Amino acid sequence: MPAGSSDAPSASSLRELVFESARIGCLGFGGPAAQIAMMHERFVVARKWVTARDFEDSLGFCTLLPGPEAQQLATSIGWRLHGTRGGLVAGGLFVLPGALVMLALSAAYVAGRDSALVSTMFAAIGCCVLALVIQAMIKLGRRALGGALRLCLALLAALALVTSAMPVLALIGLGAAAGAIWLSDRDRPVSPAPALPWRTIGLWSVIWLAPVGLVAGVFGIDSLLAQVGVLFSILSTVTFGGAYATLAFLQEQAVEVRGWLEAAEMVDGLGLAETTPGPLVLVNQFVAFLAGHGAGGPGLAVAAALLATWCTFAPSFLWIFAGARHADWLRGHGRVRGVLAGVLATVLGLMAAQALIFAFALMFGDSGRVTLLGPISLPVVDPARMQPVAVGLTLAAIAAVFGLRAGALTVVLAACAVGAALGLAGVTIRP
């Protein structure tokens, strides 16, 4: 039998867990699929600390949760091995190396973004990010769009985002309601709900939200730091489907509502996140850094980035420490699974719509919108503003991702090199 498939798991020390978790945190490039594979290799095959069945059960539970799936899996395995201390070690070290790298890259980005060379490099990275979004959308679609009802839900969500100003959270709420009504398995028997660990829920809710309350009390609820804390706390509770699935809500709130950065800058942040180890949702840190820098300079930028990082990842510890014991009940509850199916289908539709919006902005710039009827409108594409270099780079990135099966890091680094060469040659990409 494969190692770890049926043998009793080996004992581990907390020091060994620290070493393995730091190793995964530093070498975890390539997005959640590569990171989960690395955890399986180290924890199940090499160390034999957990069985393959326990690993799969933990992964299945984490797919039901909002937030970064791979970090939650690391936290769950650490919790299985050494309780709360193990969860903090494994989950924290999974994030820390990438967060430090992202903080440094965000500062470097702000320092060099006015350079024509740097601008062209990031425009090239934006072209490959579009290809990676399409890839992530296809992978999520294989999991989330089984059946005509889910496909219709995704298409309606995409249409609503493209043609109206309906809030993203409202669309996700409607998707959850539709899932509860039409996608629930009512024939599945429901076992009694286990008692909730209210003490754990209360403790970790306070730990998560205390920094947000502190900055709101000291600087005011309308301050940038309070807004960052509230936004990313909300985002951490509704982001099913991975980092790319957060794009629609993050774009709406950070770009359109609050004006913290431009859409192209957010795509730049996604490109940077692809070059770091750890979860791709570290793009949240980049967004908060730019928001803080624009509002108050480097000091506020670092504070906003750290608070966004905390509000992005702290909830995952709450979900795991309070919910891991209830994994079997959640996975077997027909109504819960229906709600999650509706949310995932809606999120996929929002991803598709956001990818289309990004593609228009990348290749044609912002040409405005045309009103069809009342609040319904469509983005306008002006062929005269088409950027042939951007179109060519996007097609090349799609060919590399799907034809050559190149990894995300490889594609991003290649785009960076191509962008640098074009910048030195005086070629512009963005309209």
N, C-alpha and C positions, 0 to 999 in steps of 0.2 A: 504494500500500500504506500501511497505518497507520504512523505514525512509529515507528521502533524495531522494526518487524517483521522486516526483512531487512537493513537498512543496517548497516554496520559500526559498532560503538559508538564514541562520541566519547571522547576522553581527558578525565580529570578530575584536578584537583589535590586534595591532602589538605585544603587550606583550603576548597575548594568543597564537599567532602564533609562537613566539619564544619558549614558553614552549612546545607546541606540537611537534615542529620540533626537539627540543633538545631531547625530549622523544623518538621520532622515530629514531633519529641518534644514541642514546645510546643503544636502544633495538632492532635495526634492524638486527638481525641475520637471517641466513637462505637463503640468496640470494635474487634476485629481486622478485620472486614470493611471498615470505613471506613479504618482505618490501612493495610491492604494496598492499597486503591484509591488512597490518597494516595501511597504509595511508587511505585506503577505510574505515576501521573501525573507525579511529579517525576523519577524515575530513568530511566524508559523513554521517556515522551512528551516531557516538557519538556527534560530534559538529554541524553537519548539516550546515557546512560552504559552501559546494558546493553540487549541485545536483548530483545524480548518472549519469545523462546524461552528465553533464559537466565533471565529472571525467572520464567517458569512452571516451569522445571526446579528452580530454587531453592525455589520455593513447594512443589512436589511433594515435595521432600526434607524440608522442614520439617514437613509434615503427618505424617511418619512418626515424629517425635521427641516425647518428653515435654517439657512446659514450654510457655512462651508462644510461639505460632507466629509472631506478627507481629514480636516482638523477634528471634527467630531468623532471620527473613527479612531484616530490616535488617542483622543481623550477617553473614549470608551474602553479601549484595550488597556490603557494605563490604569483606569478605574478597576477593571477586572483583576489586574495583577496586584495593585497596591492601594486600592481604595481611592479616597479623595486625593491623597498625596500623589499617587501614581497618575491620576487623571490630570492634575495640574502640571506635573512634569512633562508628560507626553504631549498634552495639548499645547502647553505653553512653548515648549521647545520646538514644536512643529511650526509655530508662527514667528518666534522671535528672530531667527536669522534673516528671513525674508523681510520682516518689518524694518529691521535696521538697514538693510540694503535699499529698500524702497524709500526710506527717509532720506538717505544720502542721494539717491537718484532724483528725488523730487527737488531737493535743494540745487543739484546740478542743472536740472531742467529749467528752473526759474532763472538761474544765473545766465544760461546760454540761449534762452528761447528767442531772444531778439536777433540772434545771428542768422543770416540767410542760410548758412551751411546747416546749422542745427534744425532750422525750420524745415528744410528739404529732407533731412534725415527722418524727422518724425512724420512728415507727410508720407514718405515711403513706408514707414512702419504702419501708418494708418491703413495703407492698402492691404498689407498682409493681415492686419487685425480683422478686416472685413472678411477675408477668407477663413480665418479662425472662428469667427462668429458663425459663419455658415456651417462649418464643420461641427461646432458644438450644437447648433440647432438640429442638425441631422441626427446626431447621437442621441440627443434628448427626445427627438421625435420618435425614434425607434422604441423608446421606453414609454412615451406618454401618449401616443396617438393610435392606440389599438382600438379600432372601431370608428364608425361613421359619426357618432355623436361627439366624440372627442375631437375629431377633425373639424367638424362644423363649429365647435366651440372655439378652437384655435383660429379658424378663419374669421369668425365674427369679432374676436378680440383684436386681430390684426386690422381688420377693416375699421373698427371703432377708433383705434389709435391713430391710424393714418388720416381718417376723414373728420375727426372731431376733437374737441378739447376736453373730452371726458377724462377725469382723473384716473391715473393708473390704479390706485388703490380701489376705486369703485369698480373697475373692470375685474380686478382680482376677486373682490367680494362677490360680484355677480357670478364669476366662474366657480367659486366655492359653493354658492347656493345651487347653481345648475348641477354641479357634481353630486351634492347631497340629494337632489331630487331625482336625477335621471341616471346617475352612474353608481349609486349605492347598490350593494349586494344585500337585498332585504331577506333573502333566503338563508343567509349565513347566520347560524345561531350566535347570539351575543352572550358571552359569559359576564358575570357581575364584575363591575369595575373595581379594581383593587384600591385600597385606601391610599390616598395621596400623601406623600411625605411633606406635610405643610411646613415643618421646621426647616427642611432643606430648601423648599421653594422660597420661603420668606428670607432666609439668610442670603441666598444667592441673588435674589431680586434686589436686596439692599446693596450687596456688593456691586452688582451691575449698575444700578441707577444712582448710587450715592455720588459719584463724581459729577453726574449730570445735574443733580439737585444742588450740589455745592457751587458749581459755576453759575447756575441760574440764580442762586441766592446772593452770590458775591457780585456778579456782573450784570444781573438782570435777565429776565426771561427772553428779552429781545436781543441780547448780545449774540455775537457770532458764535462763541463757544457753546452757549446754551442751544442755539439752533443746530449746531453740528451734533451735539449730544442727542437731541431729540430726533433729528432726521435719521441718524445711523442706528439709533435704538429701534425706531420703527422699521427701518430697512431690514434689520436682523431678524425680525419676526415674520416677514412676508416674502423673503427671498428663497423660493424653492427652485431648484434646477441649476444651481451653480452661479458663478460670477457673471457670465454673459447674460443670464436671465435677469440680473438686476439692472440691466442697461436702461430699460424703458423708464422705470421709476426714478433711477438716479439722474437720467437725462432730464426728465420732467422737473424734478425738484432742484437739482443743483444748477442746471443750465437755464431752463425756461422760467421757473418761478423765482429763484433766488439770484440768478445771474452771477454765480460764483466763478464760473469759467465758461469757455466756449465749447461747443460740441466737438470741435476738432481737438481741443486740448484733452477732453475726456478720452478720446480715442488714443491720443498719445499716452495717457496714463495706462490704458489697457496694454499698449505695446510694452511699456516699462514693466508692468506686472508680469508679462510673459518672460522677461529676462531674469526674474528673481526666483529663488527657491520659495517654497511655501504656497499658500493658496492665492489664486488669481484675484480674489476679492480684496486683496491689498490695494487695488485701485481706489478703494474708499479712502485710504490714507492719503493718496495722491490728491484726490479731489479736495479733501479737507485742508491739505497743505496749501494748495493754490488759493482756496477761499481765505485762509488766515493771512497769507502773504499779501493778498490784494487789499485786505481790510486793515492790516496793522503791521506788516513787515515780518521779518524772520522769526522773532520771538512768538508772535501769535500763530504763525504758520506751524511751528513745531508743536505748540500746545494743542492746536486744532487737530493736527495729524495724530498725536498721541491719544486724544480723546476719541477720535473716530475709530482708531484701532481698537481701543478698549470696548467701545459700544458695538463693534462688529463681532468681536470674538468672545467677550465675557458671557453673552447669552448662551453660547454653546455649552459652557460648563454647567449652566443651570439646566439645560435640556437633558444633558447626560446624567448628572448627579441626581436629578429629581425623577427622570423618566426611564432610565435604563432598566430598572426592575419591572417596568410595565410594558416592555417591548413586545412581548408575545400578545398581550391584550390589544395593544394599538394595531399591530399588524393583522390581527384577526377580526377587527371590528369593521363590518361592512360599510357603515355610514362614514366612519373616519376615512376609509380608503376611497370612498366616493368623493368626499370633499377634496382630498389630496389629488385625485385624478382630475377633477375639475380645475383645480388651481394650476396643476402642471400643464394641462392643455391650454389654459389661458395664457400662462407665462410663455409657452412656446409661440403662440400667436403674437404676443407682444415682442418677443425676440425677432420674429420674422419682420414685423413692421418696423422695428428699430433698425434692423439691418438695411432695409430698403431706404429709410430716411438717411442713414449714414452714407449709403452708396450715392444717393442724390447729392448730398452735401460734398462728398469727396470728389465726385466727378464733374459736378455742374455748379457747385457753390449754392448759396441761398438765393433762389430766384423768386421767392415769395409763394403765395398760395392764391388759388382762385376759389371764390365762394360759389357753391352749387345751390344750396337751399338752407337758409337760416344759419345754424351753427355748423353745417356740413361743408367742408372745403377739401381741396386736394392740393398737394404741393405741385408747383409748376417747374417743368424742366425746360431750360433754354438751351437748345442744341449749340447755339453760337458760343456758349460758355464752357463747352465740354473740354476737359483736360485730357488729351490723348495719352500723355505720359502716365497719369493716374489710372486710366483705363487699362493700359498695357501692364503696369505693375500689378494691378489687382488680378488680372487674368493670369499673369505669371505666378502669383502667389497661390491662386486656386489650383493651377496645374501642379505646383510643388506639393501642396497639401494633399490633394486627392489623387494625382497621378503618380508622383514620386513617393508619396506617403512620408514626406519630411516632417520632422517634429516641430512643435511650435517654436522652441528656442532657436533651432536651426533657421527657420523661416524668418524670424524676427531679426536675427543677427545678419542674415543675408540681405534683408531689406535695408538694414542700417548701413551696410557697406555700399549697397547700390545708391542709397540716398546721399551718402557722403560723396560718392563719385559724381553724381548729378549736380550736387551743390557746388563742388569745386569747378564743374564745367559751366556753371551759371544757369543751369536748367531749373525751372520752377515746376512744382507739381500742383500745389493748391491754387484754386482760382482766386 
